Structures are given as C-alpha cells and as structure tokens.
Amino acid sequence: MRVPLADWMTPADRSILERLQNEGNDELVLTPALIAENTDYARTTVREHLGTLLEHELVEYHDEERAIYRLSEKGRAFLAGEIDAAELENSE
C-alpha cells in the first residue's frame, strides 16, 4: 500500500521518489532527465519537484556538480511508512 502524501506533495513527487527507490531492485541514482524519461513528467517538472524534495530532505545529491540525485534516509523512511505525512508538513 502506498503511503499518504503530505499536503504539499503531488503525484509527481511520489513518482520521483518511487523511481529512485526502484522497488524490488537496487536503488537508483538519476539525473532529472533520466527520471523524466522513466516517468510521465517533463524534465522541467521533475527538476522543480526535485528542488522541493531536496528542501524537505527526501532526496539528496549523489553528485551535486552533475545534478545526480538519490533517496535520502528520510526519503526511504517515508516510503517505508516510518515517517507520517504530517511530519513532513513543517520540515523545510
């Protein structure tokens, strides 16, 4: 079952987190362009949402210079249901 989203989150945020999680396989480290290629969202949309997810500490840079992202520990905990969506409301 999918975890509920925080009020500020959209389906794009969930899709990005789940793509990085790569459930059932090793987690991925991806650029915004590669995330866009593997979701239904444009690169500009992905980049915008990654900025928000980064602010909320759900993703982090794997390589900041090359803009490669990965799930953070907090992102993993959120997707595992260990962090309630309400806890993310004030986490900027």
HUQUIVEN-V646510 format. One line per field, one symbol per residue. ss: DSSP state (2 for helix, 1 for strand, 0 for the rest). A space follows every 10 residues. Layout:
# HUQUIVEN-V646510
ss=???
This chain:
# HUQUIVEN-V646510
ss=0000000000 2222222222 2000000001 1222222000 0022222222 2222200011 1110000111 1022222220 0000222200 00
